[in-house]
């Protein structure tokens, strides 16, 4: 057996706020991307949690918005952001 072996690169999956699938802070979109489920399902579950827990979901969302970092690998195209702003702006 060889004295050295090639180390396998283990890709660590990290939770980030989504930059491409967001309504407010990108928390539900990021959770959807992390678990590979539709973000609409995550949003519906979050709303259900909020209604059942008498508003605790709102506090949990704000905490998650603060704690979960933005995805450093996904940056929005400034040209598309400007086009969206001009469509809704004036």
HTML snippet that shows the backbone in 3Dmol.js (N, CA, C, O; Angstrom):
<script src="https://3Dmol.org/build/3Dmol-min.js"></script>
<div id="view" style="width:600px;height:400px;position:relative"></div>
<script>
const pdb = `
ATOM      1  N   UNK A   1       0.848  -1.183   0.000  1.00  0.00           N
ATOM      2  CA  UNK A   1       0.000   0.000   0.000  1.00  0.00           C
ATOM      3  C   UNK A   1       0.892   1.245   0.000  1.00  0.00           C
ATOM      4  O   UNK A   1       1.918   1.284   0.679  1.00  0.00           O
ATOM      5  N   UNK A   2       0.503   2.223  -0.740  1.00  0.00           N
ATOM      6  CA  UNK A   2       1.293   3.444  -0.844  1.00  0.00           C
ATOM      7  C   UNK A   2       1.297   4.187   0.478  1.00  0.00           C
ATOM      8  O   UNK A   2       0.334   4.160   1.245  1.00  0.00           O
ATOM      9  N   UNK A   3       2.415   4.849   0.712  1.00  0.00           N
ATOM     10  CA  UNK A   3       2.554   5.599   1.968  1.00  0.00           C
ATOM     11  C   UNK A   3       1.594   6.793   2.017  1.00  0.00           C
ATOM     12  O   UNK A   3       1.126   7.176   3.089  1.00  0.00           O
ATOM     13  N   UNK A   4       1.313   7.360   0.880  1.00  0.00           N
ATOM     14  CA  UNK A   4       0.390   8.495   0.814  1.00  0.00           C
ATOM     15  C   UNK A   4      -0.810   8.108  -0.034  1.00  0.00           C
ATOM     16  O   UNK A   4      -0.695   7.310  -0.964  1.00  0.00           O
ATOM     17  N   UNK A   5      -1.902   8.651   0.278  1.00  0.00           N
ATOM     18  CA  UNK A   5      -3.118   8.422  -0.492  1.00  0.00           C
ATOM     19  C   UNK A   5      -3.740   9.771  -0.820  1.00  0.00           C
ATOM     20  O   UNK A   5      -3.646  10.731  -0.055  1.00  0.00           O
ATOM     21  N   UNK A   6      -4.364   9.808  -1.957  1.00  0.00           N
ATOM     22  CA  UNK A   6      -5.029  11.058  -2.355  1.00  0.00           C
ATOM     23  C   UNK A   6      -6.185  11.318  -1.399  1.00  0.00           C
ATOM     24  O   UNK A   6      -7.038  10.458  -1.176  1.00  0.00           O
ATOM     25  N   UNK A   7      -6.191  12.498  -0.852  1.00  0.00           N
ATOM     26  CA  UNK A   7      -7.277  12.872   0.051  1.00  0.00           C
ATOM     27  C   UNK A   7      -8.502  13.249  -0.769  1.00  0.00           C
ATOM     28  O   UNK A   7      -8.415  13.986  -1.751  1.00  0.00           O
ATOM     29  N   UNK A   8      -9.614  12.737  -0.352  1.00  0.00           N
ATOM     30  CA  UNK A   8     -10.857  13.071  -1.033  1.00  0.00           C
ATOM     31  C   UNK A   8     -11.336  14.431  -0.562  1.00  0.00           C
ATOM     32  O   UNK A   8     -11.320  14.742   0.629  1.00  0.00           O
ATOM     33  N   UNK A   9     -11.757  15.222  -1.514  1.00  0.00           N
ATOM     34  CA  UNK A   9     -12.327  16.526  -1.187  1.00  0.00           C
ATOM     35  C   UNK A   9     -13.784  16.314  -0.776  1.00  0.00           C
ATOM     36  O   UNK A   9     -14.619  15.917  -1.589  1.00  0.00           O
ATOM     37  N   UNK A  10     -14.066  16.575   0.452  1.00  0.00           N
ATOM     38  CA  UNK A  10     -15.433  16.466   0.937  1.00  0.00           C
ATOM     39  C   UNK A  10     -16.080  17.838   0.830  1.00  0.00           C
ATOM     40  O   UNK A  10     -15.632  18.807   1.444  1.00  0.00           O
ATOM     41  N   UNK A  11     -17.130  17.896   0.047  1.00  0.00           N
ATOM     42  CA  UNK A  11     -17.816  19.175  -0.133  1.00  0.00           C
ATOM     43  C   UNK A  11     -18.789  19.381   1.022  1.00  0.00           C
ATOM     44  O   UNK A  11     -19.729  18.609   1.209  1.00  0.00           O
ATOM     45  N   UNK A  12     -18.547  20.420   1.778  1.00  0.00           N
ATOM     46  CA  UNK A  12     -19.398  20.731   2.924  1.00  0.00           C
ATOM     47  C   UNK A  12     -20.566  21.579   2.437  1.00  0.00           C
ATOM     48  O   UNK A  12     -20.382  22.595   1.766  1.00  0.00           O
ATOM     49  N   UNK A  13     -21.743  21.149   2.781  1.00  0.00           N
ATOM     50  CA  UNK A  13     -22.948  21.879   2.405  1.00  0.00           C
ATOM     51  C   UNK A  13     -23.215  22.934   3.469  1.00  0.00           C
ATOM     52  O   UNK A  13     -23.308  22.612   4.654  1.00  0.00           O
ATOM     53  N   UNK A  14     -23.337  24.182   3.057  1.00  0.00           N
ATOM     54  CA  UNK A  14     -23.558  25.276   3.995  1.00  0.00           C
ATOM     55  C   UNK A  14     -24.891  25.951   3.713  1.00  0.00           C
ATOM     56  O   UNK A  14     -25.363  26.006   2.578  1.00  0.00           O
ATOM     57  N   UNK A  15     -25.474  26.459   4.780  1.00  0.00           N
ATOM     58  CA  UNK A  15     -26.749  27.165   4.684  1.00  0.00           C
ATOM     59  C   UNK A  15     -26.482  28.651   4.498  1.00  0.00           C
ATOM     60  O   UNK A  15     -25.824  29.283   5.324  1.00  0.00           O
ATOM     61  N   UNK A  16     -26.999  29.199   3.406  1.00  0.00           N
ATOM     62  CA  UNK A  16     -26.875  30.623   3.108  1.00  0.00           C
ATOM     63  C   UNK A  16     -28.252  31.181   2.778  1.00  0.00           C
ATOM     64  O   UNK A  16     -29.154  30.447   2.376  1.00  0.00           O
ATOM     65  N   UNK A  17     -28.401  32.496   2.953  1.00  0.00           N
ATOM     66  CA  UNK A  17     -29.613  33.161   2.469  1.00  0.00           C
ATOM     67  C   UNK A  17     -29.520  33.248   0.951  1.00  0.00           C
ATOM     68  O   UNK A  17     -28.451  33.520   0.404  1.00  0.00           O
ATOM     69  N   UNK A  18     -30.616  33.023   0.288  1.00  0.00           N
ATOM     70  CA  UNK A  18     -30.627  33.033  -1.171  1.00  0.00           C
ATOM     71  C   UNK A  18     -30.607  34.462  -1.692  1.00  0.00           C
ATOM     72  O   UNK A  18     -31.263  35.351  -1.149  1.00  0.00           O
ATOM     73  N   UNK A  19     -29.847  34.660  -2.745  1.00  0.00           N
ATOM     74  CA  UNK A  19     -29.817  35.960  -3.398  1.00  0.00           C
ATOM     75  C   UNK A  19     -30.712  35.969  -4.637  1.00  0.00           C
ATOM     76  O   UNK A  19     -31.119  37.026  -5.118  1.00  0.00           O
ATOM     77  N   UNK A  20     -31.008  34.775  -5.142  1.00  0.00           N
ATOM     78  CA  UNK A  20     -31.800  34.704  -6.368  1.00  0.00           C
ATOM     79  C   UNK A  20     -33.257  34.349  -6.120  1.00  0.00           C
ATOM     80  O   UNK A  20     -34.111  34.635  -6.960  1.00  0.00           O
ATOM     81  N   UNK A  21     -33.557  33.732  -4.983  1.00  0.00           N
ATOM     82  CA  UNK A  21     -34.928  33.318  -4.680  1.00  0.00           C
ATOM     83  C   UNK A  21     -35.321  33.899  -3.328  1.00  0.00           C
ATOM     84  O   UNK A  21     -35.331  33.203  -2.313  1.00  0.00           O
ATOM     85  N   UNK A  22     -35.645  35.186  -3.336  1.00  0.00           N
ATOM     86  CA  UNK A  22     -35.977  35.823  -2.063  1.00  0.00           C
ATOM     87  C   UNK A  22     -37.152  36.765  -2.221  1.00  0.00           C
ATOM     88  O   UNK A  22     -37.368  37.356  -3.278  1.00  0.00           O
ATOM     89  N   UNK A  23     -37.905  36.888  -1.138  1.00  0.00           N
ATOM     90  CA  UNK A  23     -38.978  37.866  -1.064  1.00  0.00           C
ATOM     91  C   UNK A  23     -38.595  38.956  -0.094  1.00  0.00           C
ATOM     92  O   UNK A  23     -38.684  40.138  -0.425  1.00  0.00           O
ATOM     93  N   UNK A  24     -38.173  38.584   1.089  1.00  0.00           N
ATOM     94  CA  UNK A  24     -37.726  39.565   2.083  1.00  0.00           C
ATOM     95  C   UNK A  24     -36.217  39.473   2.257  1.00  0.00           C
ATOM     96  O   UNK A  24     -35.465  40.269   1.694  1.00  0.00           O
ATOM     97  N   UNK A  25     -35.783  38.494   3.042  1.00  0.00           N
ATOM     98  CA  UNK A  25     -34.364  38.374   3.340  1.00  0.00           C
ATOM     99  C   UNK A  25     -33.680  37.201   2.691  1.00  0.00           C
ATOM    100  O   UNK A  25     -32.463  37.064   2.813  1.00  0.00           O
ATOM    101  N   UNK A  26     -34.413  36.349   2.003  1.00  0.00           N
ATOM    102  CA  UNK A  26     -33.821  35.195   1.357  1.00  0.00           C
ATOM    103  C   UNK A  26     -33.681  33.982   2.266  1.00  0.00           C
ATOM    104  O   UNK A  26     -33.037  33.001   1.894  1.00  0.00           O
ATOM    105  N   UNK A  27     -34.285  34.039   3.467  1.00  0.00           N
ATOM    106  CA  UNK A  27     -34.160  32.945   4.428  1.00  0.00           C
ATOM    107  C   UNK A  27     -34.860  31.688   3.908  1.00  0.00           C
ATOM    108  O   UNK A  27     -34.248  30.620   3.871  1.00  0.00           O
ATOM    109  N   UNK A  28     -36.111  31.791   3.512  1.00  0.00           N
ATOM    110  CA  UNK A  28     -36.858  30.620   3.032  1.00  0.00           C
ATOM    111  C   UNK A  28     -36.266  30.083   1.730  1.00  0.00           C
ATOM    112  O   UNK A  28     -36.215  28.870   1.527  1.00  0.00           O
ATOM    113  N   UNK A  29     -35.825  30.966   0.861  1.00  0.00           N
ATOM    114  CA  UNK A  29     -35.169  30.530  -0.375  1.00  0.00           C
ATOM    115  C   UNK A  29     -33.881  29.784  -0.097  1.00  0.00           C
ATOM    116  O   UNK A  29     -33.582  28.787  -0.755  1.00  0.00           O
ATOM    117  N   UNK A  30     -33.111  30.261   0.880  1.00  0.00           N
ATOM    118  CA  UNK A  30     -31.875  29.580   1.246  1.00  0.00           C
ATOM    119  C   UNK A  30     -32.125  28.222   1.874  1.00  0.00           C
ATOM    120  O   UNK A  30     -31.404  27.264   1.598  1.00  0.00           O
ATOM    121  N   UNK A  31     -33.142  28.137   2.716  1.00  0.00           N
ATOM    122  CA  UNK A  31     -33.495  26.848   3.323  1.00  0.00           C
ATOM    123  C   UNK A  31     -33.966  25.883   2.240  1.00  0.00           C
ATOM    124  O   UNK A  31     -33.631  24.699   2.273  1.00  0.00           O
ATOM    125  N   UNK A  32     -34.735  26.382   1.286  1.00  0.00           N
ATOM    126  CA  UNK A  32     -35.183  25.547   0.174  1.00  0.00           C
ATOM    127  C   UNK A  32     -34.017  25.038  -0.663  1.00  0.00           C
ATOM    128  O   UNK A  32     -34.000  23.873  -1.060  1.00  0.00           O
ATOM    129  N   UNK A  33     -33.044  25.899  -0.932  1.00  0.00           N
ATOM    130  CA  UNK A  33     -31.861  25.482  -1.687  1.00  0.00           C
ATOM    131  C   UNK A  33     -31.050  24.456  -0.902  1.00  0.00           C
ATOM    132  O   UNK A  33     -30.541  23.497  -1.483  1.00  0.00           O
ATOM    133  N   UNK A  34     -30.924  24.644   0.394  1.00  0.00           N
ATOM    134  CA  UNK A  34     -30.129  23.746   1.233  1.00  0.00           C
ATOM    135  C   UNK A  34     -30.730  22.343   1.266  1.00  0.00           C
ATOM    136  O   UNK A  34     -30.010  21.354   1.130  1.00  0.00           O
ATOM    137  N   UNK A  35     -32.054  22.256   1.447  1.00  0.00           N
ATOM    138  CA  UNK A  35     -32.713  20.955   1.531  1.00  0.00           C
ATOM    139  C   UNK A  35     -33.215  20.465   0.173  1.00  0.00           C
ATOM    140  O   UNK A  35     -33.830  19.402   0.086  1.00  0.00           O
ATOM    141  N   UNK A  36     -32.953  21.237  -0.891  1.00  0.00           N
ATOM    142  CA  UNK A  36     -33.345  20.900  -2.257  1.00  0.00           C
ATOM    143  C   UNK A  36     -34.854  20.654  -2.377  1.00  0.00           C
ATOM    144  O   UNK A  36     -35.299  19.669  -2.966  1.00  0.00           O
ATOM    145  N   UNK A  37     -35.620  21.580  -1.801  1.00  0.00           N
ATOM    146  CA  UNK A  37     -37.070  21.566  -1.920  1.00  0.00           C
ATOM    147  C   UNK A  37     -37.512  22.922  -2.454  1.00  0.00           C
ATOM    148  O   UNK A  37     -36.743  23.883  -2.449  1.00  0.00           O
ATOM    149  N   UNK A  38     -38.733  22.986  -2.906  1.00  0.00           N
ATOM    150  CA  UNK A  38     -39.282  24.229  -3.436  1.00  0.00           C
ATOM    151  C   UNK A  38     -39.416  25.259  -2.315  1.00  0.00           C
ATOM    152  O   UNK A  38     -39.939  24.953  -1.243  1.00  0.00           O
ATOM    153  N   UNK A  39     -38.949  26.458  -2.562  1.00  0.00           N
ATOM    154  CA  UNK A  39     -38.989  27.500  -1.537  1.00  0.00           C
ATOM    155  C   UNK A  39     -40.421  27.898  -1.182  1.00  0.00           C
ATOM    156  O   UNK A  39     -40.668  28.390  -0.081  1.00  0.00           O
ATOM    157  N   UNK A  40     -41.370  27.691  -2.105  1.00  0.00           N
ATOM    158  CA  UNK A  40     -42.773  27.980  -1.801  1.00  0.00           C
ATOM    159  C   UNK A  40     -43.275  27.076  -0.681  1.00  0.00           C
ATOM    160  O   UNK A  40     -44.041  27.513   0.178  1.00  0.00           O
ATOM    161  N   UNK A  41     -42.848  25.825  -0.690  1.00  0.00           N
ATOM    162  CA  UNK A  41     -43.209  24.898   0.374  1.00  0.00           C
ATOM    163  C   UNK A  41     -42.633  25.358   1.711  1.00  0.00           C
ATOM    164  O   UNK A  41     -43.307  25.290   2.738  1.00  0.00           O
ATOM    165  N   UNK A  42     -41.396  25.822   1.694  1.00  0.00           N
ATOM    166  CA  UNK A  42     -40.763  26.329   2.916  1.00  0.00           C
ATOM    167  C   UNK A  42     -41.522  27.552   3.419  1.00  0.00           C
ATOM    168  O   UNK A  42     -41.752  27.687   4.620  1.00  0.00           O
ATOM    169  N   UNK A  43     -41.910  28.436   2.518  1.00  0.00           N
ATOM    170  CA  UNK A  43     -42.660  29.633   2.914  1.00  0.00           C
ATOM    171  C   UNK A  43     -44.014  29.267   3.524  1.00  0.00           C
ATOM    172  O   UNK A  43     -44.425  29.846   4.529  1.00  0.00           O
ATOM    173  N   UNK A  44     -44.699  28.307   2.913  1.00  0.00           N
ATOM    174  CA  UNK A  44     -45.997  27.886   3.453  1.00  0.00           C
ATOM    175  C   UNK A  44     -45.846  27.262   4.840  1.00  0.00           C
ATOM    176  O   UNK A  44     -46.658  27.517   5.729  1.00  0.00           O
ATOM    177  N   UNK A  45     -44.818  26.453   5.024  1.00  0.00           N
ATOM    178  CA  UNK A  45     -44.570  25.862   6.339  1.00  0.00           C
ATOM    179  C   UNK A  45     -44.217  26.940   7.358  1.00  0.00           C
ATOM    180  O   UNK A  45     -44.621  26.860   8.518  1.00  0.00           O
ATOM    181  N   UNK A  46     -43.466  27.944   6.924  1.00  0.00           N
ATOM    182  CA  UNK A  46     -43.095  29.036   7.831  1.00  0.00           C
ATOM    183  C   UNK A  46     -44.330  29.833   8.248  1.00  0.00           C
ATOM    184  O   UNK A  46     -44.461  30.219   9.409  1.00  0.00           O
ATOM    185  N   UNK A  47     -45.224  30.075   7.310  1.00  0.00           N
ATOM    186  CA  UNK A  47     -46.465  30.792   7.628  1.00  0.00           C
ATOM    187  C   UNK A  47     -47.313  29.972   8.597  1.00  0.00           C
ATOM    188  O   UNK A  47     -47.882  30.510   9.546  1.00  0.00           O
ATOM    189  N   UNK A  48     -47.390  28.659   8.346  1.00  0.00           N
ATOM    190  CA  UNK A  48     -48.146  27.782   9.253  1.00  0.00           C
ATOM    191  C   UNK A  48     -47.540  27.809  10.649  1.00  0.00           C
ATOM    192  O   UNK A  48     -48.270  27.852  11.639  1.00  0.00           O
ATOM    193  N   UNK A  49     -46.214  27.783  10.740  1.00  0.00           N
ATOM    194  CA  UNK A  49     -45.532  27.872  12.038  1.00  0.00           C
ATOM    195  C   UNK A  49     -45.874  29.186  12.734  1.00  0.00           C
ATOM    196  O   UNK A  49     -46.107  29.220  13.942  1.00  0.00           O
ATOM    197  N   UNK A  50     -45.901  30.251  11.965  1.00  0.00           N
ATOM    198  CA  UNK A  50     -46.212  31.563  12.535  1.00  0.00           C
ATOM    199  C   UNK A  50     -47.640  31.604  13.082  1.00  0.00           C
ATOM    200  O   UNK A  50     -47.876  32.127  14.171  1.00  0.00           O
ATOM    201  N   UNK A  51     -48.585  31.055  12.332  1.00  0.00           N
ATOM    202  CA  UNK A  51     -49.980  31.069  12.777  1.00  0.00           C
ATOM    203  C   UNK A  51     -50.204  30.168  13.989  1.00  0.00           C
ATOM    204  O   UNK A  51     -50.930  30.533  14.913  1.00  0.00           O
ATOM    205  N   UNK A  52     -49.585  29.002  13.982  1.00  0.00           N
ATOM    206  CA  UNK A  52     -49.780  28.046  15.083  1.00  0.00           C
ATOM    207  C   UNK A  52     -49.082  28.518  16.355  1.00  0.00           C
ATOM    208  O   UNK A  52     -49.566  28.275  17.460  1.00  0.00           O
ATOM    209  N   UNK A  53     -47.952  29.189  16.200  1.00  0.00           N
ATOM    210  CA  UNK A  53     -47.163  29.587  17.373  1.00  0.00           C
ATOM    211  C   UNK A  53     -47.438  31.028  17.811  1.00  0.00           C
ATOM    212  O   UNK A  53     -46.654  31.609  18.561  1.00  0.00           O
ATOM    213  N   UNK A  54     -48.541  31.599  17.348  1.00  0.00           N
ATOM    214  CA  UNK A  54     -48.935  32.962  17.748  1.00  0.00           C
ATOM    215  C   UNK A  54     -47.858  34.006  17.458  1.00  0.00           C
ATOM    216  O   UNK A  54     -47.583  34.874  18.287  1.00  0.00           O
ATOM    217  N   UNK A  55     -47.248  33.912  16.263  1.00  0.00           N
ATOM    218  CA  UNK A  55     -46.299  34.930  15.831  1.00  0.00           C
ATOM    219  C   UNK A  55     -44.837  34.625  16.084  1.00  0.00           C
ATOM    220  O   UNK A  55     -43.977  35.434  15.736  1.00  0.00           O
ATOM    221  N   UNK A  56     -44.527  33.472  16.683  1.00  0.00           N
ATOM    222  CA  UNK A  56     -43.126  33.157  16.946  1.00  0.00           C
ATOM    223  C   UNK A  56     -42.331  33.004  15.655  1.00  0.00           C
ATOM    224  O   UNK A  56     -41.121  33.232  15.637  1.00  0.00           O
ATOM    225  N   UNK A  57     -43.010  32.616  14.569  1.00  0.00           N
ATOM    226  CA  UNK A  57     -42.333  32.459  13.285  1.00  0.00           C
ATOM    227  C   UNK A  57     -41.729  33.758  12.781  1.00  0.00           C
ATOM    228  O   UNK A  57     -40.698  33.748  12.109  1.00  0.00           O
ATOM    229  N   UNK A  58     -42.366  34.871  13.102  1.00  0.00           N
ATOM    230  CA  UNK A  58     -41.826  36.184  12.699  1.00  0.00           C
ATOM    231  C   UNK A  58     -40.520  36.457  13.424  1.00  0.00           C
ATOM    232  O   UNK A  58     -39.547  36.902  12.816  1.00  0.00           O
ATOM    233  N   UNK A  59     -40.500  36.192  14.719  1.00  0.00           N
ATOM    234  CA  UNK A  59     -39.269  36.387  15.504  1.00  0.00           C
ATOM    235  C   UNK A  59     -38.183  35.438  15.016  1.00  0.00           C
ATOM    236  O   UNK A  59     -37.022  35.826  14.896  1.00  0.00           O
ATOM    237  N   UNK A  60     -38.567  34.173  14.731  1.00  0.00           N
ATOM    238  CA  UNK A  60     -37.594  33.193  14.241  1.00  0.00           C
ATOM    239  C   UNK A  60     -37.038  33.618  12.889  1.00  0.00           C
ATOM    240  O   UNK A  60     -35.851  33.425  12.626  1.00  0.00           O
ATOM    241  N   UNK A  61     -37.876  34.196  12.022  1.00  0.00           N
ATOM    242  CA  UNK A  61     -37.416  34.661  10.718  1.00  0.00           C
ATOM    243  C   UNK A  61     -36.401  35.791  10.865  1.00  0.00           C
ATOM    244  O   UNK A  61     -35.372  35.798  10.190  1.00  0.00           O
ATOM    245  N   UNK A  62     -36.689  36.732  11.737  1.00  0.00           N
ATOM    246  CA  UNK A  62     -35.765  37.855  11.948  1.00  0.00           C
ATOM    247  C   UNK A  62     -34.429  37.353  12.496  1.00  0.00           C
ATOM    248  O   UNK A  62     -33.368  37.808  12.071  1.00  0.00           O
ATOM    249  N   UNK A  63     -34.488  36.421  13.433  1.00  0.00           N
ATOM    250  CA  UNK A  63     -33.249  35.850  13.984  1.00  0.00           C
ATOM    251  C   UNK A  63     -32.474  35.118  12.887  1.00  0.00           C
ATOM    252  O   UNK A  63     -31.257  35.265  12.780  1.00  0.00           O
ATOM    253  N   UNK A  64     -33.190  34.319  12.064  1.00  0.00           N
ATOM    254  CA  UNK A  64     -32.529  33.599  10.975  1.00  0.00           C
ATOM    255  C   UNK A  64     -31.929  34.577   9.966  1.00  0.00           C
ATOM    256  O   UNK A  64     -30.853  34.325   9.424  1.00  0.00           O
ATOM    257  N   UNK A  65     -32.621  35.694   9.710  1.00  0.00           N
ATOM    258  CA  UNK A  65     -32.139  36.713   8.777  1.00  0.00           C
ATOM    259  C   UNK A  65     -30.811  37.295   9.276  1.00  0.00           C
ATOM    260  O   UNK A  65     -29.919  37.594   8.482  1.00  0.00           O
ATOM    261  N   UNK A  66     -30.695  37.448  10.582  1.00  0.00           N
ATOM    262  CA  UNK A  66     -29.469  38.003  11.167  1.00  0.00           C
ATOM    263  C   UNK A  66     -28.347  36.964  11.193  1.00  0.00           C
ATOM    264  O   UNK A  66     -27.193  37.284  10.908  1.00  0.00           O
ATOM    265  N   UNK A  67     -28.690  35.719  11.535  1.00  0.00           N
ATOM    266  CA  UNK A  67     -27.667  34.686  11.763  1.00  0.00           C
ATOM    267  C   UNK A  67     -27.164  34.054  10.467  1.00  0.00           C
ATOM    268  O   UNK A  67     -25.961  33.842  10.316  1.00  0.00           O
ATOM    269  N   UNK A  68     -28.062  33.750   9.531  1.00  0.00           N
ATOM    270  CA  UNK A  68     -27.665  33.059   8.299  1.00  0.00           C
ATOM    271  C   UNK A  68     -26.989  34.060   7.362  1.00  0.00           C
ATOM    272  O   UNK A  68     -27.577  35.090   7.033  1.00  0.00           O
ATOM    273  N   UNK A  69     -25.757  33.767   6.930  1.00  0.00           N
ATOM    274  CA  UNK A  69     -25.050  34.716   6.061  1.00  0.00           C
ATOM    275  C   UNK A  69     -25.556  34.665   4.625  1.00  0.00           C
ATOM    276  O   UNK A  69     -26.161  33.681   4.199  1.00  0.00           O
ATOM    277  N   UNK A  70     -25.297  35.754   3.879  1.00  0.00           N
ATOM    278  CA  UNK A  70     -25.609  35.780   2.453  1.00  0.00           C
ATOM    279  C   UNK A  70     -24.688  34.801   1.734  1.00  0.00           C
ATOM    280  O   UNK A  70     -23.580  34.523   2.193  1.00  0.00           O
ATOM    281  N   UNK A  71     -25.153  34.292   0.619  1.00  0.00           N
ATOM    282  CA  UNK A  71     -24.341  33.376  -0.173  1.00  0.00           C
ATOM    283  C   UNK A  71     -23.240  34.172  -0.871  1.00  0.00           C
ATOM    284  O   UNK A  71     -23.537  35.011  -1.721  1.00  0.00           O
ATOM    285  N   UNK A  72     -21.966  33.922  -0.526  1.00  0.00           N
ATOM    286  CA  UNK A  72     -20.885  34.689  -1.144  1.00  0.00           C
ATOM    287  C   UNK A  72     -20.633  34.284  -2.587  1.00  0.00           C
ATOM    288  O   UNK A  72     -19.978  35.026  -3.319  1.00  0.00           O
ATOM    289  N   UNK A  73     -21.130  33.131  -3.021  1.00  0.00           N
ATOM    290  CA  UNK A  73     -20.884  32.637  -4.372  1.00  0.00           C
ATOM    291  C   UNK A  73     -21.910  33.117  -5.367  1.00  0.00           C
ATOM    292  O   UNK A  73     -21.683  33.037  -6.574  1.00  0.00           O
ATOM    293  N   UNK A  74     -23.030  33.612  -4.893  1.00  0.00           N
ATOM    294  CA  UNK A  74     -24.097  34.085  -5.771  1.00  0.00           C
ATOM    295  C   UNK A  74     -24.210  35.593  -5.641  1.00  0.00           C
ATOM    296  O   UNK A  74     -24.622  36.104  -4.600  1.00  0.00           O
ATOM    297  N   UNK A  75     -23.854  36.283  -6.667  1.00  0.00           N
ATOM    298  CA  UNK A  75     -24.024  37.733  -6.686  1.00  0.00           C
ATOM    299  C   UNK A  75     -24.971  38.080  -7.812  1.00  0.00           C
ATOM    300  O   UNK A  75     -24.850  37.574  -8.927  1.00  0.00           O
ATOM    301  N   UNK A  76     -25.909  38.943  -7.508  1.00  0.00           N
ATOM    302  CA  UNK A  76     -26.880  39.364  -8.503  1.00  0.00           C
ATOM    303  C   UNK A  76     -26.202  40.229  -9.549  1.00  0.00           C
ATOM    304  O   UNK A  76     -25.275  40.981  -9.248  1.00  0.00           O
ATOM    305  N   UNK A  77     -26.673  40.113 -10.773  1.00  0.00           N
ATOM    306  CA  UNK A  77     -26.180  40.924 -11.871  1.00  0.00           C
ATOM    307  C   UNK A  77     -26.711  42.347 -11.698  1.00  0.00           C
ATOM    308  O   UNK A  77     -27.926  42.544 -11.674  1.00  0.00           O
ATOM    309  N   UNK A  78     -25.816  43.360 -11.575  1.00  0.00           N
ATOM    310  CA  UNK A  78     -26.289  44.736 -11.368  1.00  0.00           C
ATOM    311  C   UNK A  78     -27.182  45.233 -12.506  1.00  0.00           C
ATOM    312  O   UNK A  78     -28.074  46.049 -12.277  1.00  0.00           O
ATOM    313  N   UNK A  79     -26.951  44.749 -13.729  1.00  0.00           N
ATOM    314  CA  UNK A  79     -27.769  45.196 -14.853  1.00  0.00           C
ATOM    315  C   UNK A  79     -29.207  44.728 -14.694  1.00  0.00           C
ATOM    316  O   UNK A  79     -30.142  45.476 -14.981  1.00  0.00           O
ATOM    317  N   UNK A  80     -29.389  43.485 -14.236  1.00  0.00           N
ATOM    318  CA  UNK A  80     -30.760  42.992 -14.070  1.00  0.00           C
ATOM    319  C   UNK A  80     -31.452  43.667 -12.899  1.00  0.00           C
ATOM    320  O   UNK A  80     -32.665  43.871 -12.939  1.00  0.00           O
ATOM    321  N   UNK A  81     -30.711  44.016 -11.860  1.00  0.00           N
ATOM    322  CA  UNK A  81     -31.308  44.718 -10.721  1.00  0.00           C
ATOM    323  C   UNK A  81     -31.761  46.119 -11.147  1.00  0.00           C
ATOM    324  O   UNK A  81     -32.802  46.598 -10.697  1.00  0.00           O
ATOM    325  N   UNK A  82     -30.984  46.771 -12.008  1.00  0.00           N
ATOM    326  CA  UNK A  82     -31.350  48.102 -12.504  1.00  0.00           C
ATOM    327  C   UNK A  82     -32.559  48.040 -13.400  1.00  0.00           C
ATOM    328  O   UNK A  82     -33.408  48.931 -13.365  1.00  0.00           O
ATOM    329  N   UNK A  83     -32.649  46.986 -14.213  1.00  0.00           N
ATOM    330  CA  UNK A  83     -33.797  46.842 -15.100  1.00  0.00           C
ATOM    331  C   UNK A  83     -35.065  46.601 -14.294  1.00  0.00           C
ATOM    332  O   UNK A  83     -36.128  47.124 -14.629  1.00  0.00           O
ATOM    333  N   UNK A  84     -34.951  45.804 -13.224  1.00  0.00           N
ATOM    334  CA  UNK A  84     -36.111  45.542 -12.383  1.00  0.00           C
ATOM    335  C   UNK A  84     -36.547  46.819 -11.663  1.00  0.00           C
ATOM    336  O   UNK A  84     -37.743  47.074 -11.523  1.00  0.00           O
ATOM    337  N   UNK A  85     -35.586  47.619 -11.207  1.00  0.00           N
ATOM    338  CA  UNK A  85     -35.919  48.859 -10.491  1.00  0.00           C
ATOM    339  C   UNK A  85     -36.597  49.851 -11.446  1.00  0.00           C
ATOM    340  O   UNK A  85     -37.530  50.551 -11.053  1.00  0.00           O
ATOM    341  N   UNK A  86     -36.131  49.910 -12.691  1.00  0.00           N
ATOM    342  CA  UNK A  86     -36.742  50.867 -13.612  1.00  0.00           C
ATOM    343  C   UNK A  86     -38.135  50.424 -14.021  1.00  0.00           C
ATOM    344  O   UNK A  86     -38.987  51.259 -14.324  1.00  0.00           O
ATOM    345  N   UNK A  87     -38.378  49.106 -14.033  1.00  0.00           N
ATOM    346  CA  UNK A  87     -39.701  48.604 -14.392  1.00  0.00           C
ATOM    347  C   UNK A  87     -40.714  48.958 -13.305  1.00  0.00           C
ATOM    348  O   UNK A  87     -41.854  49.311 -13.608  1.00  0.00           O
ATOM    349  N   UNK A  88     -40.300  48.866 -12.036  1.00  0.00           N
ATOM    350  CA  UNK A  88     -41.212  49.128 -10.938  1.00  0.00           C
ATOM    351  C   UNK A  88     -41.121  50.564 -10.426  1.00  0.00           C
ATOM    352  O   UNK A  88     -42.029  51.038  -9.744  1.00  0.00           O
ATOM    353  N   UNK A  89     -40.048  51.246 -10.747  1.00  0.00           N
ATOM    354  CA  UNK A  89     -39.771  52.552 -10.168  1.00  0.00           C
ATOM    355  C   UNK A  89     -40.628  53.686 -10.657  1.00  0.00           C
ATOM    356  O   UNK A  89     -41.505  54.143  -9.924  1.00  0.00           O
ATOM    357  N   UNK A  90     -40.418  54.155 -11.846  1.00  0.00           N
ATOM    358  CA  UNK A  90     -41.072  55.344 -12.331  1.00  0.00           C
ATOM    359  C   UNK A  90     -42.479  55.093 -12.654  1.00  0.00           C
ATOM    360  O   UNK A  90     -43.186  56.006 -13.082  1.00  0.00           O
TER     361      UNK A  90
END
`;
const viewer = $3Dmol.createViewer("view");
viewer.addModel(pdb, "pdb");
viewer.setStyle({}, {cartoon: {color: "spectrum"}});
viewer.zoomTo();
viewer.render();
</script>
